[in-house]
């Protein structure tokens, strides 16, 4: 074989190798792109941030982006205005897809004409309850006479920017409440069998030795919020004595920040500052489990260990893990 033939053969091998590699890369790239498109196509819908009933009127906070696909998934999601302020045609569970075909411009409530039957009645919603009432809410129909109690809302319709609850009532209940009757949200605590739907808001590690006096968990909690607080773990309330979030009931709590909770217990505070010692009006014992209703109060939410202010334990890695959920 001459030198010229060897050179030609070498060039041919190199060229064929490059072509083969290019073909392989093209095939692999095409497969990856197709697979990614399939994933994006399959998950191109928003998901429910919490469980919602049929005829629920969707808001921004009801919709969450799918966790798969990263920020690129936003290119495949429908515009939010095709979903918000619309009504669900069926109930959805937390994490279920919320598709454009699952909503309608108006609530779906069947008309009933028989005498004595419960029929859909459009009732004005009390101003203070406008943001809290939606499909599935348990309400009272209250006027100047006998109220109709424990009624379930079938839908909320907004007419001329004013909310109306669609409630199933019979003629006697409607007439019995008297003139000017309105729907008011029934207290969750007035019905011991009513179950609340909880949505996790935040998980935080509360150190036994805070930077100040209190560790901030949430920067602001509005009035009328119901919080569920669950915690676990072990910390030391002095140099050598461990306990859990419920504290140590065998030792006195003399001089502790909150005299109504055991020494070493997890305590919370609504309002004030991280360094506050005197802003203790809304201090409460959190322990390993608590339900806290803010009522008319609002502000940042703090947690700390219940010890005398001058006797915080020495620096360590001890902490209590706290999970905060909100009632929907």
N, C-alpha and C positions, 0 to 999 in steps of 0.2 A: 504493500500500500504506500503510495507516494505521500509526500508532505501535504500536497494540495488536497488529496482525498481525505487525509486525516483532519485537516482544518475544516473542510466542508462537513464531515461527519460530526465533528465537535459542535459546530454551529447549529447543525440540525437537532442534535440532542438538547442543547440549551434552549433552542426555540420551542421545541416540543414540551420541554419541562415547564417553561413559562406559560405556555398555552394551557397545559394541564392544571397548573396551580391557579391560573385565572378562572378556569372553568369550575374548579372545586370551590374557590372563594365566592364565585357568583351564586352557585347552588346553595351553599351554606347561608350566605347573606339573604338570599331569597326566602329560604326556609325560616330564618329568624324574623325577618320582616313580616312574613305571613303569620307566624305564630304570635308575634306581638300584636298584629292587627286583630287576630282572633280574640286575644285576651282583652284588648281595649273594647272591641265590639261587644263582647259578652258582658263587660262591666261598665257600659256607657250610661248607666243610670245612677242617680243619687240613691242613697239608702236612708232608711228611717232612723233617726237618732234615738227614738224611743217608740214604744208600742202606741198605736193610734187606732181609734174606732172608725167605723164607717161614718162618712159625712164630716169627718174632722176637717176643719179649715186650715190648710197648710200655711205655715209661716217660715221664715228663713231658718229659725233654730230647729225646725223639725227635720231639715235635710242635712245630710252629711255626705262628704265625698267618699267614694270607695277607697279603701286603703291600698289597693293594688294599682300599679301603674305610675305611682308618683305624680308629680305635677303635670305630666303629659296627659293624664287621663282627663284633665279639664277641657282639652280640645274636643273630646268626644261627648261631653255632657251637654244636655239640652240647656237652653237659657233658663235661669231660675224663674223668670216671670211666667214661664209656661206652666209652673207648678204652684208657686206661692199665690195665696188668696183663692186657690181652687179647692174643691171638695173631694175627698177620697170616696171612690165608688165602693170600696170594701175595706175591711180592717186590715192593718199590716202589723207585723211584729217588728221589734227592734232588729235592725240589720237587713230587713227585707228591701228589695229594690222598689223605688217609687218612680213609676214610668208615667210619661205624658198620657198614655191611654188609660191610666188608673185614676184619673181625676176628671172632674166636670166643673163647669162654670157655676152650677147651682146644686144645692143638696138634693138628694133623691129621697123624698118622703112620700109614701103612697097616700092618696086621698081616701078618706073613709066617710061614708054618708049615712050609715045605719044609726038609728036612734039608740042612745045609751052607750054606744061604743066610744072608746078613746079615739080621738081624732087629733091630727097635728094642729097645734095652736101657736101662732106667732106672738111672742111676748117680749116687750122691751127688757133689756138687760140692765140691771143697776150699774151705775157708772163705775163704782168701785170694783165690780166683778167683771168688767168688760174684757180684761186681758186674761182672766183665769178660766172663763167658761168656754167649753168647746163640746163637740159631740162626745157623748159618754159621761159628761159631768152629772153629778147628782145635785139637784137644786130644790129649793122651796119656792112655791108660787105664793107671794105674799102681798096682801092688800090691806084694806081697813076692816076686813071681817075674818072669817075662818080660812087659814092658809091651806093650800094643798102641799103636803110634805113629801119629801123623798121621791121626787120625780126625776126621771133620767132624760137628759137632753138628746134629741135625735139628730139635731144639726144646729149650727149657728149661721144665720143669714144676715148679711150686711146690706141694709137698705138706706140709701141717702147718707152713707157713712155712719149710720147708727146700727149697733148690733141688736139682733132679735134672736131669741132662743126658740127653736121649734121643739115643742114639748107635747107629748101625747097625754091628753086629758079628756075626761068626759064632760058633758055639759054642766053637770052639777058642780064639779070641781072648779070649772071656769067661772061660773056665776057665784060660787060660794065665797071666793076671795074678795069680792067687792070691787068697787071702782078703782081704776088706776093701779091695778096689781102689776107687780114686776117680778122677774125671776132673780133670786139671790142665791149665790153659791152656798150650798149646804156645808157646814163645818165638817171637816173630815173626822173630828173627834165626837160628833153627835151620833154617829152610826158605828158602833163597835165592830160590825161585820164588814165595813167598807175597806177594801184594800187599795192602797196607794201605789202608783207606779213611780219607781225611783230611777233617776238617771245619775250615774256617777259624774261628779264635777271635777274632783281632784284627789290625788293621792300625795301625801306629804310625809316626810320624816321629821318628827319633832324631837330635837335634841334635849338631853337632860340638862345640858349647860347652854342656854341660849346666848346669842350675842348681846341682847338687852335683857329685858324681863320676859317678854313674850315673843313667840315666833309667829309671823304672819302666815296664814293659810290662804285667805282670799282677800283681795284688796277692797272689795265692796260686796255686801249682801243687802239686797233691797228689802223694804218692809213686806210683811206677809209671806215670807219664805219659810218653808218647812225643810229642815235639814236632818239627814240621818248621818250619824257619826259613828264609825266602827274603827276600832284600833286594836293592835296587838303588838307584842314585843316585851322586852325587859330593859329597865334602866335602873340606875342606883340613885337613891335620893340623898345619900351621903357617901363617904368614901368607900364603904364596905357593904352596905345593905341594899340588895336588889328587890325589885317589886315589879308588878305589871301595871297596866294603865288604871286598874282599880285601886292602886295604892296599898298601903299596909295599915290594916285596922287595929293591929296589936300595939302600935306606937302612937303617942299623943301627937296632935297636929298643932301644938302651941306655936303661935306666931306665923302660921302658914298664910299664904296669899288669900286662900279661901277657906274660912273656918267651917264650911258645911261639907267638906270633902276630906277623905283620909290623907295623911301625909304621903307624898309620892304619887298621888293620883294625877291623871291627866285632867286638866281643867281648861275651859275655853272662855273667851271674852268677845263680845260684839261691841265694836266701837272703841274709841280711844286710840292709844298709840302703843308701839312696841316697848316703850320705856315707862308706860304709865303705872303708877302705884295707887293713885287716888281715883282713877276712872274705872271703878270696879262695880258700877251699877248693874251691868249686864254680864256678870261672871256666872258661869255654871259648871257643874261637874260633868265632864264628858265620859270618863271611865272607858270601859271596853265597848260600850254601846249606849247611845243616847239619841233621842229625837228632840230637836230644838226648834221651836217656833219663834221667829223673830218678832211676830206681832207688828206693832207700829214702829219698832226700832230698826235701825239700819246702820251700816258702817263696815269697816274691815273686820275680818274674823281672825282671832289669834288663839294659840294654844301654848301651854307651858306645863311644867311640873309643879305640883303644889308643895312648895317648901317656903320657909321664911325667906324674904328677899335677900337677906345678908348671908344665907346659908345654902346657896346653890352648890350642887356637887362639883368636884373638880373636873376639868376638861377631860373628855373621853369620847369614844365612838358610840356610846349608848344612845339609843333613840327609840321612840315609839312610832310605828307606822300607822298613819291615820288616813282613812278613806272617807271622803265627804260626798254624799249624794243629796240630790234635791228632788222633792216630790213634785210630780207633774199633774 
